[in-house]
Protein backbone atom coordinates (compact mmCIF):
# COMPACT_ATOMS: atom_id res chain seq x y z
CA UNK A 1 0.00 0.00 0.00
CA UNK A 2 2.82 2.43 0.82
CA UNK A 3 4.41 1.86 -2.62
CA UNK A 4 1.05 2.54 -4.30
CA UNK A 5 0.77 5.81 -2.36
CA UNK A 6 4.29 6.85 -3.46
CA UNK A 7 3.49 5.98 -7.09
CA UNK A 8 0.31 8.07 -6.89
CA UNK A 9 2.25 10.98 -5.39
CA UNK A 10 4.86 10.72 -8.13
CA UNK A 11 2.33 10.76 -10.97
CA UNK A 12 0.85 13.96 -9.56
CA UNK A 13 4.20 15.78 -9.85
CA UNK A 14 4.89 18.09 -12.75
CA UNK A 15 8.08 17.67 -14.76
CA UNK A 16 9.61 20.69 -13.08
CA UNK A 17 8.84 19.45 -9.57
CA UNK A 18 10.14 15.99 -10.39
CA UNK A 19 13.32 17.40 -11.86
CA UNK A 20 13.89 19.59 -8.82
CA UNK A 21 13.43 16.62 -6.50
CA UNK A 22 15.75 14.54 -8.67
CA UNK A 23 18.44 17.23 -8.43
CA UNK A 24 18.05 17.25 -4.64
CA UNK A 25 18.42 13.46 -4.50
CA UNK A 26 21.50 13.57 -6.72
CA UNK A 27 23.03 16.29 -4.57
CA UNK A 28 22.57 14.21 -1.44
CA UNK A 29 24.03 11.13 -3.12
CA UNK A 30 27.00 13.05 -4.50
CA UNK A 31 27.69 14.55 -1.08
CA UNK A 32 29.13 11.20 -0.07
CA UNK A 33 28.35 11.30 3.64
CA UNK A 34 24.93 9.65 3.45
CA UNK A 35 24.66 6.29 5.25
CA UNK A 36 24.34 3.21 3.02
CA UNK A 37 20.68 2.45 3.84
CA UNK A 38 19.63 6.01 3.11
CA UNK A 39 21.75 6.06 -0.06
CA UNK A 40 19.94 2.97 -1.33
CA UNK A 41 16.56 4.57 -0.66
CA UNK A 42 17.67 7.78 -2.36
CA UNK A 43 18.95 5.81 -5.34
CA UNK A 44 15.60 4.04 -5.70
CA UNK A 45 13.77 7.34 -5.39
CA UNK A 46 16.10 8.89 -7.96
CA UNK A 47 15.48 6.15 -10.50
CA UNK A 48 11.73 6.58 -10.08
CA UNK A 49 12.02 10.35 -10.48
CA UNK A 50 14.24 9.96 -13.56
CA UNK A 51 11.73 7.57 -15.13
CA UNK A 52 8.90 9.98 -14.33
CA UNK A 53 10.80 12.88 -15.93
CA UNK A 54 11.52 10.79 -19.02
CA UNK A 55 7.85 9.85 -19.31
CA UNK A 56 6.79 13.49 -19.02
CA UNK A 57 9.26 14.49 -21.75
CA UNK A 58 8.04 11.65 -23.97
CA UNK A 59 4.46 12.80 -23.43
CA UNK A 60 5.40 16.35 -24.38
CA UNK A 61 7.23 15.17 -27.49
CA UNK A 62 4.22 13.13 -28.61
CA UNK A 63 1.97 16.15 -28.11
CA UNK A 64 4.23 18.33 -30.26
CA UNK A 65 4.38 15.65 -32.96
CA UNK A 66 0.57 15.59 -33.08
CA UNK A 67 0.55 19.35 -33.59
CA UNK A 68 2.93 19.19 -36.51
CA UNK A 69 1.62 18.47 -39.96
CA UNK A 70 1.83 14.84 -41.05
CA UNK A 71 3.99 14.00 -38.04
CA UNK A 72 7.03 15.74 -39.51
CA UNK A 73 9.44 17.12 -36.98
CA UNK A 74 12.19 19.68 -37.22
CA UNK A 75 15.56 18.88 -35.71
CA UNK A 76 16.38 21.22 -32.85
CA UNK A 77 19.51 22.46 -34.64
CA UNK A 78 17.39 23.52 -37.62
CA UNK A 79 14.57 25.09 -35.60
CA UNK A 80 14.13 28.84 -35.83
CA UNK A 81 11.74 31.14 -34.02
Residue frames as qw, qx, qy, qz and C-alpha x, y, z in Angstrom:
[[0.000, 0.884, 0.468, 0.000, 0.00, 0.00, 0.00],
 [0.314, -0.778, 0.095, 0.536, 2.82, 2.43, 0.82],
 [0.383, -0.115, 0.596, 0.696, 4.41, 1.86, -2.62],
 [0.174, 0.640, 0.671, 0.331, 1.05, 2.54, -4.30],
 [0.160, -0.920, -0.250, 0.255, 0.77, 5.81, -2.36],
 [0.365, -0.566, 0.344, 0.654, 4.29, 6.85, -3.46],
 [0.336, 0.207, 0.704, 0.590, 3.49, 5.98, -7.09],
 [0.055, 0.821, 0.556, 0.122, 0.31, 8.07, -6.89],
 [0.267, -0.853, -0.016, 0.448, 2.25, 10.98, -5.39],
 [0.419, -0.295, 0.522, 0.682, 4.86, 10.72, -8.13],
 [0.284, 0.454, 0.696, 0.478, 2.33, 10.76, -10.97],
 [0.048, -0.912, -0.398, 0.086, 0.85, 13.96, -9.56],
 [0.400, -0.624, 0.162, 0.652, 4.20, 15.78, -9.85],
 [0.509, 0.844, -0.045, -0.164, 4.89, 18.09, -12.75],
 [0.824, 0.372, -0.144, 0.402, 8.08, 17.67, -14.76],
 [0.140, 0.739, -0.296, 0.589, 9.61, 20.69, -13.08],
 [0.636, -0.597, 0.305, -0.383, 8.84, 19.45, -9.57],
 [0.994, -0.032, 0.072, 0.080, 10.14, 15.99, -10.39],
 [0.662, 0.542, -0.192, 0.481, 13.32, 17.40, -11.86],
 [0.155, -0.755, 0.337, -0.541, 13.89, 19.59, -8.82],
 [0.830, -0.428, 0.276, -0.227, 13.43, 16.62, -6.50],
 [0.943, 0.226, -0.028, 0.241, 15.75, 14.54, -8.67],
 [0.373, 0.694, -0.301, 0.538, 18.44, 17.23, -8.43],
 [0.477, -0.669, 0.354, -0.448, 18.05, 17.25, -4.64],
 [0.973, -0.159, 0.164, -0.035, 18.42, 13.46, -4.50],
 [0.795, 0.448, -0.132, 0.388, 21.50, 13.57, -6.72],
 [0.042, 0.778, -0.338, 0.528, 23.03, 16.29, -4.57],
 [0.703, -0.539, 0.348, -0.307, 22.57, 14.21, -1.44],
 [0.985, 0.064, 0.109, 0.121, 24.03, 11.13, -3.12],
 [0.615, 0.612, -0.175, 0.465, 27.00, 13.05, -4.50],
 [0.324, -0.841, 0.264, -0.344, 27.69, 14.55, -1.08],
 [0.615, 0.332, -0.690, 0.188, 29.13, 11.20, -0.07],
 [0.010, -0.246, 0.731, -0.637, 28.35, 11.30, 3.64],
 [0.741, -0.134, -0.039, -0.657, 24.93, 9.65, 3.45],
 [0.518, -0.256, 0.796, -0.181, 24.66, 6.29, 5.25],
 [0.021, -0.088, 0.905, 0.415, 24.34, 3.21, 3.02],
 [0.159, 0.484, 0.848, -0.147, 20.68, 2.45, 3.84],
 [0.193, 0.770, 0.231, -0.562, 19.63, 6.01, 3.11],
 [0.029, 0.492, -0.580, -0.648, 21.75, 6.06, -0.06],
 [0.116, 0.139, 0.947, 0.266, 19.94, 2.97, -1.33],
 [0.176, 0.685, 0.646, -0.286, 16.56, 4.57, -0.66],
 [0.102, 0.748, -0.103, -0.647, 17.67, 7.78, -2.36],
 [0.077, -0.262, 0.787, 0.554, 18.95, 5.81, -5.34],
 [0.158, 0.408, 0.895, 0.084, 15.60, 4.04, -5.70],
 [0.136, 0.798, 0.382, -0.446, 13.77, 7.34, -5.39],
 [0.017, -0.624, 0.386, 0.679, 16.10, 8.89, -7.96],
 [0.129, -0.003, 0.877, 0.464, 15.48, 6.15, -10.50],
 [0.151, 0.631, 0.755, -0.094, 11.73, 6.58, -10.08],
 [0.060, 0.817, 0.105, -0.563, 12.02, 10.35, -10.48],
 [0.094, -0.422, 0.622, 0.652, 14.24, 9.96, -13.56],
 [0.157, 0.270, 0.905, 0.289, 11.73, 7.57, -15.13],
 [0.116, 0.768, 0.554, -0.300, 8.90, 9.98, -14.33],
 [0.002, -0.720, 0.193, 0.666, 10.80, 12.88, -15.93],
 [0.126, -0.173, 0.800, 0.560, 11.52, 10.79, -19.02],
 [0.160, 0.500, 0.849, 0.067, 7.85, 9.85, -19.31],
 [0.087, 0.821, 0.297, -0.479, 6.79, 13.49, -19.02],
 [0.034, -0.572, 0.461, 0.677, 9.26, 14.49, -21.75],
 [0.155, 0.095, 0.905, 0.385, 8.04, 11.65, -23.97],
 [0.153, 0.685, 0.688, -0.184, 4.46, 12.80, -23.43],
 [0.056, 0.796, -0.008, -0.602, 5.40, 16.35, -24.38],
 [0.106, -0.347, 0.701, 0.614, 7.23, 15.17, -27.49],
 [0.179, 0.348, 0.897, 0.206, 4.22, 13.13, -28.61],
 [0.131, 0.794, 0.450, -0.387, 1.97, 16.15, -28.11],
 [0.016, 0.691, -0.306, -0.655, 4.23, 18.33, -30.26],
 [0.161, -0.086, 0.858, 0.480, 4.38, 15.65, -32.96],
 [0.209, 0.582, 0.785, -0.035, 0.57, 15.59, -33.08],
 [0.097, 0.831, 0.163, -0.522, 0.55, 19.35, -33.59],
 [0.071, -0.521, 0.558, 0.642, 2.93, 19.19, -36.51],
 [0.725, 0.426, -0.138, -0.523, 1.62, 18.47, -39.96],
 [0.880, 0.287, -0.359, -0.119, 1.83, 14.84, -41.05],
 [0.885, -0.440, 0.028, 0.152, 3.99, 14.00, -38.04],
 [0.650, 0.504, -0.159, 0.546, 7.03, 15.74, -39.51],
 [0.543, -0.773, -0.098, 0.312, 9.44, 17.12, -36.98],
 [0.375, 0.846, -0.228, 0.304, 12.19, 19.68, -37.22],
 [0.759, -0.073, -0.377, 0.526, 15.56, 18.88, -35.71],
 [0.373, -0.835, -0.221, 0.339, 16.38, 21.22, -32.85],
 [0.475, -0.316, 0.277, 0.773, 19.51, 22.46, -34.64],
 [0.168, 0.292, 0.579, 0.743, 17.39, 23.52, -37.62],
 [0.137, -0.761, -0.632, 0.056, 14.57, 25.09, -35.60],
 [0.202, 0.176, -0.015, 0.963, 14.13, 28.84, -35.83],
 [0.061, 0.549, 0.602, -0.576, 11.74, 31.14, -34.02]]
